[in-house]
Amino acid sequence: MPNPPEGYTWEDIAYVIGGYNWKAVFVDQQGYLITDRPGATTSDPDYLNQYNFANSLLDKSAAWVSYRAGESQVPFDCGECHTTGYRRGGHQDDAEGIVGTWAEAGTQCEACHGPGSLHAKNPYGSLMRVNRDADACTRCHVRGDAGEVLVQAGFVRHDGEHGDLGLSKHLLLDCVVCHDPHTGVVQARRTNQPTVQTECEDCHIQEARLQKNPRHTLLNVTCESCHMPRLGVVAWGDAAKAMGDIRTHMVAIDVNAISQFNAEGTAVNTPVTLEFACKGCHTPGTAAEIPDERLIEAATDYHTLP
């Protein structure tokens, strides 16, 4: 990102939240999120304080947008997931706006592996016990209860994007069955490396072989294109394109349902519907548009022997 929000210099910034691939939010030296111009006496709800990175899939250029703009003294209370060795009491750096303290900024090795100083001094006498259960991941990647999906403005909120895993049969699996915790999906994709260690086809052999429309294979339509569409938004989303910027984990598709969210955009219909499974490509108003009736017909028995 070129600069901090308008009116600020880098000397005014204590921490950056995010700053990679999706967006960045800024924390001032007092520990509060930057939500207005320095010294503002009247709140500006249109102040541009969040930096969104470019998204080529959504044709979005990098841009400043508003996030809780104009609100006064918004505390940084995100440390439980965004830092390592977090404790709820006190204020990091004695900054009154920061809730809690931590040992290290960011998600470091010990966030998952636990404190390692004793192990470093005596590797065999003090073993590190790594929790490989999904709970180790969901404590940060899920908000609320399993199966509770947080929705805002017609998309799944990014801080609850994996809560929809609780609505899937994959809830029985641990995250590490598919994901390597030491390899980020974004980083792997940028270097043309595998983004998961278990492919869909490894388990769903018949479904991978039997596809009603062979053109999808020729067009490089993958399993996740339809079964894991981008229902969530971290930075950018476009309802007209039925596309956000982070994938769902619901996986199953209701081939008889079209609308993914209610009319107010405050609740999600489950599982994945044809609006997001299909209309990200078959976008209304484009040459690829297909009527809903035909989408339902095409999706029905898609992986079944003729």
URBELGI-V469797 format. One record per residue. N is the residue number from 0. RES is the residue in three letters. NEAR is the number of other ideal C-beta (glycine too) atoms within 10 Angstrom. D_CENTER is the distance of its C-alpha to the mean C-alpha in Angstrom with 1 decimal. Layout:
n=[N	N]
res=[RES	RES]
near=[NEAR	NEAR]
d_center=[D_CENTER	D_CENTER]
This chain:
n=[0	1	2	3	4	5	6	7	8	9	10	11	12	13	14	15	16	17	18	19	20	21	22	23	24	25	26	27	28	29	30	31	32	33	34	35	36	37	38	39	40	41	42	43	44	45	46	47	48	49	50	51	52	53	54	55	56	57	58	59	60	61	62	63	64	65	66	67	68	69	70	71	72	73	74	75	76	77	78	79	80	81	82	83	84	85	86	87	88	89	90	91	92	93	94	95	96	97	98	99	100	101	102	103	104	105	106	107	108	109	110	111	112	113	114	115	116	117	118	119	120	121	122	123	124	125	126	127	128	129	130	131	132	133	134	135	136	137	138	139	140	141	142	143	144	145	146	147	148	149	150	151	152	153	154	155	156	157	158	159	160	161	162	163	164	165	166	167	168	169	170	171	172	173	174	175	176	177	178	179	180	181	182	183	184	185	186	187	188	189	190	191	192	193	194	195	196	197	198	199	200	201	202	203	204	205	206	207	208	209	210	211	212	213	214	215	216	217	218	219	220	221	222	223	224	225	226	227	228	229	230	231	232	233	234	235	236	237	238	239	240	241	242	243	244	245	246	247	248	249	250	251	252	253	254	255	256	257	258	259	260	261	262	263	264	265	266	267	268	269	270	271	272	273	274	275	276	277	278	279	280	281	282	283	284	285	286	287	288	289	290	291	292	293	294	295	296	297	298	299	300	301	302	303	304	305]
res=[MET	PRO	ASN	PRO	PRO	GLU	GLY	TYR	THR	TRP	GLU	ASP	ILE	ALA	TYR	VAL	ILE	GLY	GLY	TYR	ASN	TRP	LYS	ALA	VAL	PHE	VAL	ASP	GLN	GLN	GLY	TYR	LEU	ILE	THR	ASP	ARG	PRO	GLY	ALA	THR	THR	SER	ASP	PRO	ASP	TYR	LEU	ASN	GLN	TYR	ASN	PHE	ALA	ASN	SER	LEU	LEU	ASP	LYS	SER	ALA	ALA	TRP	VAL	SER	TYR	ARG	ALA	GLY	GLU	SER	GLN	VAL	PRO	PHE	ASP	CYS	GLY	GLU	CYS	HIS	THR	THR	GLY	TYR	ARG	ARG	GLY	GLY	HIS	GLN	ASP	ASP	ALA	GLU	GLY	ILE	VAL	GLY	THR	TRP	ALA	GLU	ALA	GLY	THR	GLN	CYS	GLU	ALA	CYS	HIS	GLY	PRO	GLY	SER	LEU	HIS	ALA	LYS	ASN	PRO	TYR	GLY	SER	LEU	MET	ARG	VAL	ASN	ARG	ASP	ALA	ASP	ALA	CYS	THR	ARG	CYS	HIS	VAL	ARG	GLY	ASP	ALA	GLY	GLU	VAL	LEU	VAL	GLN	ALA	GLY	PHE	VAL	ARG	HIS	ASP	GLY	GLU	HIS	GLY	ASP	LEU	GLY	LEU	SER	LYS	HIS	LEU	LEU	LEU	ASP	CYS	VAL	VAL	CYS	HIS	ASP	PRO	HIS	THR	GLY	VAL	VAL	GLN	ALA	ARG	ARG	THR	ASN	GLN	PRO	THR	VAL	GLN	THR	GLU	CYS	GLU	ASP	CYS	HIS	ILE	GLN	GLU	ALA	ARG	LEU	GLN	LYS	ASN	PRO	ARG	HIS	THR	LEU	LEU	ASN	VAL	THR	CYS	GLU	SER	CYS	HIS	MET	PRO	ARG	LEU	GLY	VAL	VAL	ALA	TRP	GLY	ASP	ALA	ALA	LYS	ALA	MET	GLY	ASP	ILE	ARG	THR	HIS	MET	VAL	ALA	ILE	ASP	VAL	ASN	ALA	ILE	SER	GLN	PHE	ASN	ALA	GLU	GLY	THR	ALA	VAL	ASN	THR	PRO	VAL	THR	LEU	GLU	PHE	ALA	CYS	LYS	GLY	CYS	HIS	THR	PRO	GLY	THR	ALA	ALA	GLU	ILE	PRO	ASP	GLU	ARG	LEU	ILE	GLU	ALA	ALA	THR	ASP	TYR	HIS	THR	LEU	PRO]
near=[15	5	10	19	24	12	14	16	9	9	8	16	15	20	23	16	14	20	14	11	17	18	21	18	21	25	22	20	13	17	21	20	22	25	25	21	17	12	6	13	6	7	14	14	11	8	22	14	25	23	24	21	20	12	20	7	13	15	10	16	9	13	13	15	13	14	20	15	19	16	14	9	11	17	17	24	13	19	20	14	13	17	23	18	14	18	13	10	7	10	16	20	12	10	18	12	19	24	19	18	17	18	13	13	14	10	13	15	12	16	19	16	16	14	13	14	8	13	17	10	9	9	11	6	8	13	10	14	8	11	13	14	10	21	12	18	19	16	11	15	18	24	17	12	8	15	14	13	24	17	19	14	12	19	26	27	17	22	18	18	25	24	24	26	24	19	21	20	11	18	13	8	14	15	20	16	15	17	16	16	13	7	14	14	16	10	12	14	12	10	7	6	11	12	16	15	12	14	15	17	13	12	13	14	10	10	15	16	10	13	14	14	12	8	8	16	11	8	11	7	14	15	15	17	17	20	21	20	25	26	28	25	22	21	25	22	24	19	15	9	19	24	22	28	23	21	19	28	23	26	21	13	19	16	18	10	16	17	12	27	20	12	8	9	14	11	11	24	14	18	19	27	25	24	21	26	26	26	24	18	19	18	17	14	8	10	6	11	13	16	10	14	9	12	19	15	13	17	19	11	12	15	12	10	7	5]
d_center=[20.1	23.7	24.4	23.2	23.5	26.9	29.7	28.2	28.9	27.0	29.6	28.2	24.7	24.3	20.6	17.6	14.2	11.6	13.8	12.2	10.9	9.1	11.3	13.8	15.4	18.9	21.0	24.7	27.5	28.0	24.5	23.4	20.5	22.2	22.5	25.9	28.6	30.5	33.3	32.4	34.9	33.4	29.7	28.1	25.3	24.8	24.4	21.9	20.1	16.5	16.3	13.9	14.3	15.7	14.1	16.9	15.6	15.6	18.7	17.3	19.1	18.0	19.0	19.3	18.2	18.9	16.9	19.1	21.9	25.4	24.5	26.7	25.9	22.2	22.0	19.5	18.6	15.3	17.3	16.9	13.5	13.9	17.4	19.7	22.7	21.7	24.5	24.4	27.9	29.1	27.6	26.4	28.8	30.8	28.5	28.9	25.5	23.6	23.3	24.2	24.9	23.5	25.1	22.8	20.2	16.8	15.7	18.9	20.7	22.1	18.9	18.9	22.5	24.1	26.9	28.8	31.9	34.2	33.0	33.6	37.1	37.9	35.6	37.7	38.7	35.3	32.7	29.0	27.6	24.1	22.2	20.7	19.8	16.4	17.2	16.8	13.0	12.4	14.2	11.2	8.2	10.1	11.9	15.3	16.9	15.9	15.8	15.2	12.5	11.9	12.6	13.5	15.5	15.0	11.2	9.0	7.8	4.5	6.7	7.7	5.4	7.7	10.6	11.6	12.5	15.5	16.6	17.0	19.9	17.6	17.4	20.6	19.1	17.8	14.6	17.0	18.8	16.4	14.5	16.5	15.2	17.2	15.7	12.3	11.2	11.2	14.4	16.0	15.4	17.1	20.0	20.4	19.9	18.7	15.0	15.9	19.2	19.9	19.9	20.0	23.7	24.6	24.6	24.8	27.8	29.6	26.7	26.1	29.8	30.4	28.9	30.6	29.9	30.7	29.7	26.0	26.6	28.6	25.8	23.3	21.4	19.5	18.7	15.0	16.0	17.4	16.1	12.3	12.1	9.3	9.5	6.4	6.7	5.7	9.3	11.1	11.9	15.4	16.8	19.9	18.1	16.0	12.9	9.7	7.5	4.9	7.1	8.6	10.5	13.5	15.4	18.7	20.0	22.6	24.9	26.9	24.3	23.2	21.3	17.7	17.9	21.0	23.1	21.9	18.1	17.8	17.5	16.0	18.6	18.1	17.8	16.6	19.3	20.9	19.6	16.2	17.7	20.5	20.4	17.8	20.8	23.6	22.8	25.5	28.0	27.7	30.1	27.7	27.6	28.8	30.2	28.4	31.4	31.2	27.5	28.4	31.3	29.5	26.7	29.3	30.3	28.2	28.4	31.9	35.2	37.3]
